[in-house]
Amino acid sequence: MKKFVISLGVIGILLGAAYLLSQRDEVQTNRTVVLSDGSLVDFVAVTVGTNHFPNPRLGELLSRLPEPVVDKMQGLLGVKTGKVRHRTSETNLVVWIEHRGLAGGANTSASAVLRRPGDRTSGRDQHIGFWLPMGTSNKVHSVSFASWPRREAWIECVILERDHNYEKVEIGSFRFRNPWIVSTPSWSPEPESIVKSAGDLKVTLRHFVTGVGDHKTQRRGADGQKEHVYRAASPNQDAHALVNVDFESPRGTNETWILFNADLSDSVGNKVGAGSRSEMTDTMRFSPILWPNEGAWNLRLHMKRKSGFLPGEMLSFSNIPLPAVGTTNVLNLTNTATGIEAWLAEIRRRPPLDSDTQSWSSRDISRIRLEHEDLGETNQIDLVSMTIQPSGERLKSSGSSWSNDYHEYNLRNLPPSATHLDLRFSVQKARFVDFRVAPNWVTNEFLLRE
């Protein structure tokens, strides 16, 4: 009797799953695009949120079931059961596609853009590339967009490939109903070159421009000052945004401030983080950007000092014995600054890498690991200096990685003669300031002088 009840339960789940699989997102146009190699890309679904499944209704069901049951349903119902999952840190729109490849076919790459139905592809689009490896026939893939036209009832997803000139060309599209329509009031931009305060630090927004492409050149102006020239993005090219600021501290040149992060958001809920900081510490780049049809965006800048620290803001670890080559020192030495406790966990030592060595992994280089309590968004820890003894030579990190509770610093070349190490870290609270900016689209080129 018990087995009969269980069997009925499984049958009920399967019938429910089959029904959910039959519920398809509303699409106005053809659900299939033919790629240049003859393989097919089918529209499967569109989801919104941070935890995505190819079939959102069935994904919600599967998330509540034991893994063996999910595996059984996967085998019976196929790849669209929702076992494939995609997570995003912010609310994203995810377009799910199924690739029906060719036997013995090659790897295929393409990209996708979102636009309002009827619009033409321009240099204001957000291109998201995706890779369809050989042998992925009948597999479901996710294409995630951080920004989309949330005010529109319908959205078009355009698929592009590169031609023999390496130019992106449209090969087809899907048009689907927007699953998340927002009708909040639009924002208005603030005046240009406005000055804001973050504590006693004054921040001037010198430039905010949108629509520059990947191409950038450097030159010297007539006065010898370095100039950076950014070309406007062409159609079917990724569009970037740039922000450039000035800092004014009452302590003058005794301290140096830099941008270490930034984010953009709009009134309908789209949000993207800065893609990278340029070689200039007062400039950051965004890619992808927000949806271009909003009249104003909120620009939030994250700032910290690069120099000018007080003694109480320093974590110092002095005369630390270095391990023998090929071994690791487990240390767990503790220190505290500004109420933040940190401990030097270990130093791993590897032979110095030859300057000609081009290929290496993180296991091949020396590493310093500093652990600490969760810093959250506000507290910042940075390596200030690293000095080897007995030579007194200062070393630079060859790269680093970090999370909220640790920092790791890599060293390609830790000299064999080094016996001890002195480390100094700064601890500080970041500062934040918000500007309400117009997108300010570049039509030809943008000149930025340092």
C-alpha positions as a Markdown table, in Angstrom:
| # | Residue | x | y | z |
|---|---|---|---|---|
| 1 | Met | 0.0 | 0.0 | 0.0 |
| 2 | Lys | 2.8 | 2.4 | 0.9 |
| 3 | Lys | 4.6 | 1.7 | -2.4 |
| 4 | Phe | 1.3 | 2.4 | -4.2 |
| 5 | Val | 0.9 | 5.7 | -2.5 |
| 6 | Ile | 4.5 | 6.7 | -3.3 |
| 7 | Ser | 4.0 | 5.7 | -6.9 |
| 8 | Leu | 0.9 | 7.8 | -7.1 |
| 9 | Gly | 2.8 | 10.7 | -5.6 |
| 10 | Val | 5.6 | 10.4 | -8.2 |
| 11 | Ile | 3.0 | 10.1 | -11.0 |
| 12 | Gly | 1.3 | 13.2 | -9.7 |
| 13 | Ile | 4.6 | 15.1 | -9.7 |
| 14 | Leu | 5.4 | 14.0 | -13.2 |
| 15 | Leu | 2.0 | 15.0 | -14.5 |
| 16 | Gly | 2.4 | 18.4 | -12.8 |
| 17 | Ala | 5.8 | 18.8 | -14.2 |
| 18 | Ala | 4.6 | 17.8 | -17.7 |
| 19 | Tyr | 1.9 | 20.5 | -17.4 |
| 20 | Leu | 4.4 | 23.1 | -16.3 |
| 21 | Leu | 6.7 | 22.2 | -19.2 |
| 22 | Ser | 3.8 | 22.9 | -21.5 |
| 23 | Gln | 3.4 | 26.4 | -20.2 |
| 24 | Arg | 5.4 | 28.5 | -22.6 |
| 25 | Asp | 6.3 | 32.2 | -22.5 |
| 26 | Glu | 4.3 | 34.3 | -24.9 |
| 27 | Val | 6.3 | 35.0 | -28.1 |
| 28 | Gln | 5.2 | 37.2 | -31.0 |
| 29 | Thr | 7.6 | 35.8 | -33.6 |
| 30 | Asn | 9.4 | 32.6 | -34.6 |
| 31 | Arg | 11.0 | 30.8 | -31.7 |
| 32 | Thr | 13.9 | 29.5 | -33.7 |
| 33 | Val | 17.0 | 31.3 | -35.2 |
| 34 | Val | 19.3 | 29.5 | -37.7 |
| 35 | Leu | 23.0 | 30.1 | -37.1 |
| 36 | Ser | 25.6 | 30.3 | -39.9 |
| 37 | Asp | 26.7 | 26.8 | -39.4 |
| 38 | Gly | 23.2 | 25.4 | -39.8 |
| 39 | Ser | 22.6 | 24.7 | -36.1 |
| 40 | Leu | 19.5 | 26.1 | -34.4 |
| 41 | Val | 18.9 | 28.3 | -31.4 |
| 42 | Asp | 15.4 | 27.9 | -29.9 |
| 43 | Phe | 13.8 | 30.4 | -27.5 |
| 44 | Val | 12.9 | 28.4 | -24.3 |
| 45 | Ala | 11.9 | 31.0 | -21.6 |
| 46 | Val | 12.6 | 34.3 | -20.0 |
| 47 | Thr | 13.1 | 34.7 | -16.3 |
| 48 | Val | 13.6 | 37.7 | -13.9 |
| 49 | Gly | 15.2 | 37.6 | -10.5 |
| 50 | Thr | 18.4 | 36.3 | -8.9 |
| 51 | Asn | 17.7 | 32.5 | -8.9 |
| 52 | His | 16.8 | 31.3 | -12.4 |
| 53 | Phe | 15.6 | 28.1 | -13.9 |
| 54 | Pro | 14.8 | 27.4 | -17.6 |
| 55 | Asn | 11.2 | 26.7 | -16.6 |
| 56 | Pro | 10.5 | 29.0 | -13.7 |
| 57 | Arg | 7.3 | 27.3 | -12.6 |
| 58 | Leu | 8.9 | 23.9 | -12.6 |
| 59 | Gly | 12.1 | 25.2 | -11.1 |
| 60 | Glu | 10.1 | 26.4 | -8.1 |
| 61 | Leu | 8.8 | 22.9 | -7.7 |
| 62 | Leu | 12.1 | 21.2 | -8.1 |
| 63 | Ser | 13.8 | 23.4 | -5.6 |
| 64 | Arg | 11.6 | 21.8 | -2.9 |
| 65 | Leu | 12.3 | 18.2 | -3.9 |
| 66 | Pro | 15.1 | 15.7 | -2.9 |
| 67 | Glu | 18.0 | 15.5 | -5.4 |
| 68 | Pro | 17.2 | 11.8 | -6.3 |
| 69 | Val | 13.7 | 12.8 | -7.4 |
| 70 | Val | 15.1 | 15.7 | -9.4 |
| 71 | Asp | 17.5 | 13.3 | -11.2 |
| 72 | Lys | 14.7 | 10.9 | -12.0 |
| 73 | Met | 12.5 | 13.6 | -13.4 |
| 74 | Gln | 15.5 | 14.9 | -15.4 |
| 75 | Gly | 15.9 | 11.6 | -17.1 |
| 76 | Leu | 12.1 | 11.2 | -17.8 |
| 77 | Leu | 11.3 | 14.8 | -18.9 |
| 78 | Gly | 14.6 | 16.0 | -20.5 |
| 79 | Val | 16.8 | 19.0 | -20.2 |
| 80 | Lys | 14.0 | 21.6 | -19.8 |
| 81 | Thr | 13.0 | 20.3 | -16.3 |
| 82 | Gly | 14.8 | 23.2 | -14.7 |
| 83 | Lys | 17.8 | 21.3 | -13.2 |
| 84 | Val | 20.0 | 23.8 | -15.0 |
| 85 | Arg | 20.2 | 26.9 | -12.7 |
| 86 | His | 21.6 | 30.4 | -13.1 |
| 87 | Arg | 22.2 | 32.7 | -10.1 |
| 88 | Thr | 22.8 | 36.5 | -10.3 |
| 89 | Ser | 23.8 | 38.9 | -7.5 |
| 90 | Glu | 21.4 | 41.6 | -8.7 |
| 91 | Thr | 18.0 | 41.3 | -10.4 |
| 92 | Asn | 18.7 | 40.2 | -14.0 |
| 93 | Leu | 16.6 | 39.2 | -17.0 |
| 94 | Val | 17.7 | 35.8 | -18.3 |
| 95 | Val | 16.9 | 34.6 | -21.8 |
| 96 | Trp | 17.0 | 30.8 | -21.9 |
| 97 | Ile | 17.9 | 29.2 | -25.3 |
| 98 | Glu | 18.3 | 25.7 | -26.5 |
| 99 | His | 21.0 | 24.8 | -29.0 |
| 100 | Arg | 20.3 | 22.1 | -31.5 |
| 101 | Gly | 23.7 | 21.5 | -33.0 |
| 102 | Leu | 25.0 | 19.4 | -35.8 |
| 103 | Ala | 26.8 | 16.1 | -35.4 |
| 104 | Gly | 30.5 | 16.7 | -35.6 |
| 105 | Gly | 30.0 | 20.4 | -35.7 |
| 106 | Ala | 32.5 | 23.0 | -34.5 |
| 107 | Asn | 32.3 | 25.4 | -31.5 |
| 108 | Thr | 29.9 | 28.3 | -32.1 |
| 109 | Ser | 29.9 | 31.7 | -30.6 |
| 110 | Ala | 27.3 | 34.4 | -30.9 |
| 111 | Ser | 26.0 | 37.4 | -28.9 |
| 112 | Ala | 22.6 | 38.8 | -28.1 |
| 113 | Val | 21.2 | 42.3 | -27.5 |
| 114 | Leu | 17.9 | 43.5 | -26.1 |
| 115 | Arg | 15.9 | 46.3 | -27.7 |
| 116 | Arg | 12.4 | 47.7 | -28.1 |
| 117 | Pro | 10.6 | 46.1 | -31.0 |
| 118 | Gly | 11.1 | 48.3 | -34.1 |
| 119 | Asp | 14.4 | 49.9 | -32.9 |
| 120 | Arg | 17.6 | 49.4 | -34.8 |
| 121 | Thr | 20.8 | 48.1 | -33.3 |
| 122 | Ser | 23.0 | 51.0 | -32.4 |
| 123 | Gly | 26.1 | 51.9 | -30.4 |
| 124 | Arg | 24.0 | 52.1 | -27.3 |
| 125 | Asp | 23.3 | 48.4 | -27.0 |
| 126 | Gln | 24.3 | 45.9 | -24.3 |
| 127 | His | 26.0 | 43.0 | -26.1 |
| 128 | Ile | 26.1 | 39.7 | -24.2 |
| 129 | Gly | 28.2 | 37.0 | -25.8 |
| 130 | Phe | 27.5 | 33.3 | -25.3 |
| 131 | Trp | 29.5 | 30.2 | -26.3 |
| 132 | Leu | 27.9 | 27.0 | -27.7 |
| 133 | Pro | 30.6 | 24.4 | -27.5 |
| 134 | Met | 30.7 | 21.4 | -29.9 |
| 135 | Gly | 28.7 | 18.5 | -28.4 |
| 136 | Thr | 26.1 | 20.7 | -26.6 |
| 137 | Ser | 23.3 | 19.7 | -28.9 |
| 138 | Asn | 19.9 | 19.9 | -27.1 |
| 139 | Lys | 21.4 | 21.7 | -24.1 |
| 140 | Val | 19.8 | 24.8 | -22.5 |
| 141 | His | 22.0 | 27.9 | -22.1 |
| 142 | Ser | 21.3 | 31.1 | -20.2 |
| 143 | Val | 22.0 | 34.7 | -21.5 |
| 144 | Ser | 21.9 | 37.1 | -18.6 |
| 145 | Phe | 21.1 | 40.9 | -18.9 |
| 146 | Ala | 21.7 | 43.3 | -16.0 |
| 147 | Ser | 19.6 | 46.0 | -17.7 |
| 148 | Trp | 16.5 | 45.8 | -19.9 |
| 149 | Pro | 13.6 | 48.1 | -21.0 |
| 150 | Arg | 11.4 | 47.6 | -18.0 |
| 151 | Arg | 8.8 | 50.1 | -19.2 |
| 152 | Glu | 8.1 | 48.2 | -22.4 |
| 153 | Ala | 5.3 | 45.6 | -22.8 |
| 154 | Trp | 7.4 | 43.7 | -25.4 |
| 155 | Ile | 11.1 | 43.1 | -25.8 |
| 156 | Glu | 13.1 | 41.9 | -28.7 |
| 157 | Cys | 16.2 | 39.7 | -28.3 |
| 158 | Val | 18.4 | 39.9 | -31.3 |
| 159 | Ile | 21.0 | 37.2 | -32.1 |
| 160 | Leu | 24.2 | 38.3 | -33.8 |
| 161 | Glu | 27.3 | 36.5 | -35.3 |
| 162 | Arg | 30.5 | 37.8 | -36.8 |
| 163 | Asp | 31.0 | 37.8 | -40.5 |
| 164 | His | 34.2 | 37.1 | -42.4 |
| 165 | Asn | 35.2 | 40.8 | -41.7 |
| 166 | Tyr | 34.7 | 40.1 | -38.0 |
| 167 | Glu | 31.8 | 42.5 | -38.0 |
| 168 | Lys | 28.7 | 41.6 | -36.0 |
| 169 | Val | 25.6 | 41.0 | -38.1 |
| 170 | Glu | 22.0 | 40.3 | -37.1 |
| 171 | Ile | 20.8 | 36.8 | -38.0 |
| 172 | Gly | 17.4 | 36.6 | -36.3 |
| 173 | Ser | 15.4 | 37.6 | -33.2 |
| 174 | Phe | 12.8 | 36.5 | -30.6 |
| 175 | Arg | 10.1 | 38.9 | -29.5 |
| 176 | Phe | 8.6 | 38.1 | -26.1 |
| 177 | Arg | 6.3 | 39.7 | -23.5 |
| 178 | Asn | 8.2 | 41.7 | -20.7 |
| 179 | Pro | 7.8 | 39.7 | -17.5 |
| 180 | Trp | 8.6 | 42.7 | -15.3 |
| 181 | Ile | 7.0 | 46.0 | -16.3 |
| 182 | Val | 7.7 | 49.0 | -14.2 |
| 183 | Ser | 6.0 | 52.4 | -14.5 |
| 184 | Thr | 7.8 | 54.5 | -11.8 |
| 185 | Pro | 8.5 | 58.3 | -12.5 |
| 186 | Ser | 11.7 | 59.1 | -14.3 |
| 187 | Trp | 14.5 | 60.9 | -12.7 |
| 188 | Ser | 16.0 | 64.3 | -13.6 |
| 189 | Pro | 19.7 | 64.9 | -13.9 |
| 190 | Glu | 21.6 | 67.3 | -11.7 |
| 191 | Pro | 23.7 | 70.2 | -13.2 |
| 192 | Glu | 27.1 | 69.2 | -14.7 |
| 193 | Ser | 30.3 | 69.7 | -12.7 |
| 194 | Ile | 28.4 | 69.6 | -9.5 |
| 195 | Val | 30.4 | 69.3 | -6.2 |
| 196 | Lys | 29.3 | 66.8 | -3.5 |
| 197 | Ser | 30.8 | 66.1 | 0.0 |
| 198 | Ala | 31.7 | 62.8 | 1.6 |
| 199 | Gly | 32.6 | 63.9 | 5.1 |
| 200 | Asp | 35.2 | 66.6 | 4.7 |
| 201 | Leu | 36.2 | 65.3 | 1.2 |
| 202 | Lys | 34.9 | 67.4 | -1.7 |
| 203 | Val | 34.2 | 65.5 | -4.9 |
| 204 | Thr | 33.7 | 67.2 | -8.3 |
| 205 | Leu | 32.2 | 65.3 | -11.1 |
| 206 | Arg | 34.3 | 66.4 | -14.1 |
| 207 | His | 32.9 | 64.1 | -16.7 |
| 208 | Phe | 30.3 | 61.5 | -17.2 |
| 209 | Val | 29.9 | 60.2 | -20.8 |
| 210 | Thr | 28.2 | 57.2 | -22.3 |
| 211 | Gly | 28.6 | 55.4 | -25.6 |
| 212 | Val | 32.4 | 55.1 | -26.0 |
| 213 | Gly | 33.7 | 52.0 | -27.6 |
| 214 | Asp | 36.8 | 49.8 | -26.9 |
| 215 | His | 39.1 | 51.9 | -29.1 |
| 216 | Lys | 41.2 | 54.4 | -27.2 |
| 217 | Thr | 44.4 | 56.2 | -28.1 |
| 218 | Gln | 46.9 | 58.3 | -26.1 |
| 219 | Arg | 48.7 | 61.4 | -27.1 |
| 220 | Arg | 50.4 | 64.6 | -25.8 |
| 221 | Gly | 48.5 | 67.9 | -26.0 |
| 222 | Ala | 50.2 | 71.1 | -27.1 |
| 223 | Asp | 51.1 | 71.8 | -23.5 |
| 224 | Gly | 52.6 | 68.3 | -23.1 |
| 225 | Gln | 49.8 | 67.0 | -20.9 |
| 226 | Lys | 48.7 | 63.4 | -21.6 |
| 227 | Glu | 45.3 | 63.1 | -23.4 |
| 228 | His | 43.1 | 60.0 | -23.7 |
| 229 | Val | 40.9 | 59.9 | -26.8 |
| 230 | Tyr | 37.9 | 57.6 | -26.8 |
| 231 | Arg | 36.0 | 56.8 | -30.0 |
| 232 | Ala | 32.2 | 56.5 | -30.0 |
| 233 | Ala | 30.9 | 52.9 | -30.2 |
| 234 | Ser | 29.8 | 51.9 | -33.6 |
| 235 | Pro | 26.6 | 49.9 | -34.3 |
| 236 | Asn | 26.9 | 46.3 | -33.1 |
| 237 | Gln | 29.7 | 47.3 | -30.7 |
| 238 | Asp | 29.7 | 47.3 | -26.9 |
| 239 | Ala | 28.9 | 50.7 | -25.5 |
| 240 | His | 30.8 | 51.8 | -22.4 |
| 241 | Ala | 30.4 | 54.7 | -19.9 |
| 242 | Leu | 33.2 | 56.7 | -18.3 |
| 243 | Val | 33.3 | 58.7 | -15.1 |
| 244 | Asn | 36.1 | 61.1 | -14.1 |
| 245 | Val | 36.3 | 63.1 | -10.8 |
| 246 | Asp | 38.4 | 65.5 | -8.9 |
| 247 | Phe | 39.1 | 65.1 | -5.1 |
| 248 | Glu | 39.8 | 68.0 | -2.7 |
| 249 | Ser | 40.8 | 67.2 | 0.8 |
| 250 | Pro | 41.5 | 69.7 | 3.6 |
| 251 | Arg | 44.7 | 67.8 | 4.2 |
| 252 | Gly | 45.9 | 68.7 | 0.7 |
| 253 | Thr | 48.7 | 66.5 | -0.7 |
| 254 | Asn | 49.2 | 64.8 | 2.6 |
| 255 | Glu | 46.7 | 62.2 | 1.5 |
| 256 | Thr | 45.6 | 60.7 | -1.9 |
| 257 | Trp | 42.1 | 59.6 | -2.7 |
| 258 | Ile | 41.1 | 57.1 | -5.4 |
| 259 | Leu | 38.0 | 55.5 | -6.9 |
| 260 | Phe | 37.9 | 51.8 | -6.1 |
| 261 | Asn | 34.4 | 51.0 | -7.3 |
| 262 | Ala | 31.2 | 52.5 | -8.6 |
| 263 | Asp | 27.7 | 51.5 | -9.7 |
| 264 | Leu | 24.9 | 52.9 | -11.8 |
| 265 | Ser | 21.2 | 52.5 | -11.2 |
| 266 | Asp | 18.0 | 53.9 | -12.7 |
| 267 | Ser | 14.4 | 54.7 | -11.5 |
| 268 | Val | 13.0 | 51.4 | -12.8 |
| 269 | Gly | 15.5 | 49.2 | -10.9 |
| 270 | Asn | 18.2 | 48.4 | -13.3 |
| 271 | Lys | 21.7 | 48.3 | -11.7 |
| 272 | Val | 25.2 | 47.6 | -13.0 |
| 273 | Gly | 28.6 | 47.8 | -11.4 |
| 274 | Ala | 31.8 | 49.4 | -12.8 |
| 275 | Gly | 33.6 | 47.0 | -15.1 |
| 276 | Ser | 37.1 | 48.3 | -14.4 |
| 277 | Arg | 39.2 | 51.2 | -13.2 |
| 278 | Ser | 41.5 | 52.7 | -15.9 |
| 279 | Glu | 45.2 | 53.4 | -15.3 |
| 280 | Met | 44.0 | 56.7 | -13.8 |
| 281 | Thr | 42.8 | 56.5 | -10.2 |
| 282 | Asp | 40.1 | 59.1 | -10.7 |
| 283 | Thr | 38.4 | 57.4 | -13.6 |
| 284 | Met | 36.3 | 54.3 | -14.0 |
| 285 | Arg | 34.6 | 52.5 | -16.8 |
| 286 | Phe | 31.2 | 50.8 | -17.0 |
| 287 | Ser | 30.5 | 47.9 | -19.3 |
| 288 | Pro | 27.7 | 46.9 | -19.7 |
| 289 | Ile | 25.7 | 50.1 | -19.2 |
| 290 | Leu | 22.1 | 50.8 | -18.2 |
| 291 | Trp | 19.2 | 50.8 | -20.6 |
| 292 | Pro | 19.7 | 53.9 | -22.7 |
| 293 | Asn | 16.2 | 55.4 | -22.8 |
| 294 | Glu | 16.1 | 56.6 | -19.2 |
| 295 | Gly | 16.7 | 60.4 | -18.8 |
| 296 | Ala | 18.9 | 60.1 | -15.8 |
| 297 | Trp | 20.9 | 57.6 | -13.9 |
| 298 | Asn | 22.2 | 57.5 | -10.3 |
| 299 | Leu | 26.0 | 57.3 | -10.1 |
| 300 | Arg | 27.3 | 56.0 | -6.8 |
| 301 | Leu | 31.1 | 56.4 | -6.2 |
| 302 | His | 33.1 | 54.3 | -3.8 |
| 303 | Met | 36.2 | 56.1 | -2.6 |
| 304 | Lys | 39.2 | 55.4 | -0.3 |
| 305 | Arg | 42.7 | 56.7 | 0.5 |
| 306 | Lys | 45.8 | 55.4 | -1.2 |
| 307 | Ser | 48.1 | 57.3 | 1.1 |
| 308 | Gly | 48.0 | 59.5 | 4.2 |
| 309 | Phe | 47.1 | 57.0 | 6.9 |
| 310 | Leu | 47.3 | 57.6 | 10.7 |
| 311 | Pro | 49.4 | 55.3 | 12.9 |
| 312 | Gly | 46.2 | 53.8 | 14.4 |
| 313 | Glu | 45.0 | 52.8 | 10.9 |
| 314 | Met | 48.0 | 50.5 | 10.2 |
| 315 | Leu | 48.3 | 46.8 | 10.7 |
| 316 | Ser | 52.0 | 45.9 | 11.0 |
| 317 | Phe | 53.6 | 42.4 | 11.0 |
| 318 | Ser | 57.4 | 42.7 | 11.4 |
| 319 | Asn | 60.3 | 40.3 | 11.1 |
| 320 | Ile | 58.2 | 37.4 | 10.0 |
| 321 | Pro | 60.4 | 34.3 | 9.3 |
| 322 | Leu | 60.0 | 33.1 | 5.7 |
| 323 | Pro | 59.6 | 29.4 | 5.1 |
| 324 | Ala | 62.0 | 27.3 | 3.1 |
| 325 | Val | 61.3 | 27.1 | -0.7 |
| 326 | Gly | 58.6 | 24.6 | -1.4 |
| 327 | Thr | 57.0 | 24.9 | 2.0 |
| 328 | Thr | 54.4 | 26.9 | 3.9 |
| 329 | Asn | 54.5 | 28.8 | 7.2 |
| 330 | Val | 51.3 | 28.5 | 9.2 |
| 331 | Leu | 51.4 | 31.6 | 11.4 |
| 332 | Asn | 48.1 | 33.0 | 12.6 |
| 333 | Leu | 49.7 | 36.2 | 13.9 |
| 334 | Thr | 47.0 | 38.6 | 15.1 |
| 335 | Asn | 46.8 | 42.4 | 15.0 |
| 336 | Thr | 44.1 | 45.0 | 15.3 |
| 337 | Ala | 43.5 | 48.5 | 13.8 |
| 338 | Thr | 40.4 | 50.7 | 14.0 |
| 339 | Gly | 38.6 | 47.9 | 15.8 |
| 340 | Ile | 39.2 | 45.4 | 12.9 |
| 341 | Glu | 41.0 | 42.3 | 13.9 |
| 342 | Ala | 43.1 | 40.5 | 11.3 |
| 343 | Trp | 45.6 | 37.6 | 11.4 |
| 344 | Leu | 48.5 | 36.8 | 9.1 |
| 345 | Ala | 47.4 | 33.2 | 8.4 |
| 346 | Glu | 50.3 | 31.8 | 6.2 |
| 347 | Ile | 53.1 | 32.5 | 3.8 |
| 348 | Arg | 53.7 | 30.0 | 1.0 |
| 349 | Arg | 57.1 | 30.0 | -0.7 |
| 350 | Arg | 57.8 | 28.9 | -4.2 |
| 351 | Pro | 61.0 | 29.2 | -6.4 |
| 352 | Pro | 61.1 | 32.5 | -8.3 |
| 353 | Leu | 59.7 | 32.4 | -11.8 |
| 354 | Asp | 62.0 | 33.2 | -14.7 |
| 355 | Ser | 61.1 | 36.4 | -16.4 |
| 356 | Asp | 60.5 | 34.5 | -19.6 |
| 357 | Thr | 57.9 | 32.2 | -18.0 |
| 358 | Gln | 54.6 | 33.0 | -19.7 |
| 359 | Ser | 52.4 | 30.1 | -18.4 |
| 360 | Trp | 51.9 | 29.4 | -14.7 |
| 361 | Ser | 49.2 | 28.8 | -12.2 |
| 362 | Ser | 48.6 | 30.2 | -8.7 |
| 363 | Arg | 50.1 | 27.1 | -7.3 |
| 364 | Asp | 53.5 | 28.0 | -8.9 |
| 365 | Ile | 54.0 | 31.3 | -7.1 |
| 366 | Ser | 54.6 | 32.5 | -3.5 |
| 367 | Arg | 51.5 | 33.7 | -1.6 |
| 368 | Ile | 50.7 | 35.7 | 1.5 |
| 369 | Arg | 47.3 | 35.1 | 3.1 |
| 370 | Leu | 45.7 | 37.7 | 5.5 |
| 371 | Glu | 42.4 | 36.7 | 7.1 |
| 372 | His | 40.1 | 39.0 | 9.0 |
| 373 | Glu | 36.5 | 39.5 | 10.2 |
| 374 | Asp | 33.8 | 40.3 | 7.6 |
| 375 | Leu | 34.6 | 43.8 | 6.4 |
| 376 | Gly | 31.1 | 44.4 | 4.8 |
| 377 | Glu | 30.9 | 47.2 | 2.2 |
| 378 | Thr | 32.4 | 50.0 | 4.3 |
| 379 | Asn | 35.7 | 48.7 | 5.8 |
| 380 | Gln | 38.7 | 48.4 | 3.5 |
| 381 | Ile | 42.1 | 46.7 | 4.0 |
| 382 | Asp | 45.0 | 47.3 | 1.6 |
| 383 | Leu | 48.6 | 46.3 | 1.4 |
| 384 | Val | 50.8 | 49.4 | 1.8 |
| 385 | Ser | 54.3 | 47.9 | 1.9 |
| 386 | Met | 56.1 | 44.6 | 1.7 |
| 387 | Thr | 59.8 | 44.7 | 2.7 |
| 388 | Ile | 62.2 | 41.7 | 2.6 |
| 389 | Gln | 65.1 | 41.3 | 5.0 |
| 390 | Pro | 68.1 | 41.5 | 5.3 |
| 391 | Ser | 68.3 | 43.5 | 2.0 |
| 392 | Gly | 65.5 | 46.0 | 2.9 |
| 393 | Glu | 64.2 | 45.7 | -0.7 |
| 394 | Arg | 60.5 | 46.5 | -1.2 |
| 395 | Leu | 58.5 | 44.1 | -3.3 |
| 396 | Lys | 55.3 | 44.6 | -5.3 |
| 397 | Ser | 52.5 | 42.1 | -5.4 |
| 398 | Ser | 52.1 | 40.2 | -8.6 |
| 399 | Gly | 48.3 | 40.1 | -8.2 |
| 400 | Ser | 45.8 | 39.6 | -5.4 |
| 401 | Ser | 42.4 | 38.1 | -4.6 |
| 402 | Trp | 40.0 | 38.8 | -1.8 |
| 403 | Ser | 36.6 | 38.4 | -0.3 |
| 404 | Asn | 34.9 | 39.9 | 2.7 |
| 405 | Asp | 37.0 | 37.8 | 5.1 |
| 406 | Tyr | 40.4 | 37.3 | 3.5 |
| 407 | His | 43.1 | 38.9 | 1.2 |
| 408 | Glu | 45.7 | 36.9 | -0.7 |
| 409 | Tyr | 48.8 | 38.5 | -2.4 |
| 410 | Asn | 50.9 | 36.7 | -5.0 |
| 411 | Leu | 54.6 | 37.0 | -5.5 |
| 412 | Arg | 56.3 | 35.8 | -8.7 |
| 413 | Asn | 59.8 | 36.5 | -7.5 |
| 414 | Leu | 60.6 | 36.1 | -3.8 |
| 415 | Pro | 64.4 | 36.3 | -3.7 |
| 416 | Pro | 66.2 | 33.2 | -2.4 |
| 417 | Ser | 68.3 | 35.4 | -0.1 |
| 418 | Ala | 65.3 | 36.7 | 1.7 |
| 419 | Thr | 65.0 | 35.4 | 5.3 |
| 420 | His | 62.3 | 37.6 | 6.9 |
| 421 | Leu | 59.4 | 39.8 | 5.8 |
| 422 | Asp | 57.9 | 43.1 | 7.1 |
| 423 | Leu | 54.2 | 43.8 | 6.1 |
| 424 | Arg | 52.1 | 46.9 | 6.5 |
| 425 | Phe | 48.4 | 47.1 | 5.8 |
| 426 | Ser | 46.0 | 50.0 | 6.0 |
| 427 | Val | 42.5 | 49.8 | 7.5 |
| 428 | Gln | 40.0 | 52.5 | 6.7 |
| 429 | Lys | 36.3 | 53.2 | 6.1 |
| 430 | Ala | 35.3 | 53.9 | 2.5 |
| 431 | Arg | 33.3 | 56.9 | 1.6 |
| 432 | Phe | 30.4 | 57.2 | -0.8 |
| 433 | Val | 28.8 | 59.9 | -2.8 |
| 434 | Asp | 25.9 | 59.9 | -5.3 |
| 435 | Phe | 25.3 | 62.0 | -8.4 |
| 436 | Arg | 22.2 | 62.1 | -10.6 |
| 437 | Val | 23.6 | 62.1 | -14.1 |
| 438 | Ala | 22.3 | 62.4 | -17.7 |
| 439 | Pro | 23.7 | 59.6 | -20.0 |
| 440 | Asn | 25.5 | 62.2 | -22.1 |
| 441 | Trp | 26.0 | 60.2 | -25.3 |
| 442 | Val | 29.2 | 60.5 | -27.3 |
| 443 | Thr | 28.6 | 61.0 | -31.0 |
| 444 | Asn | 32.2 | 61.1 | -32.3 |
| 445 | Glu | 34.9 | 61.0 | -29.8 |
| 446 | Phe | 35.6 | 62.1 | -26.2 |
| 447 | Leu | 38.9 | 63.7 | -25.0 |
| 448 | Leu | 40.0 | 63.2 | -21.4 |
| 449 | Arg | 43.0 | 65.2 | -20.1 |
| 450 | Glu | 44.8 | 64.0 | -17.0 |
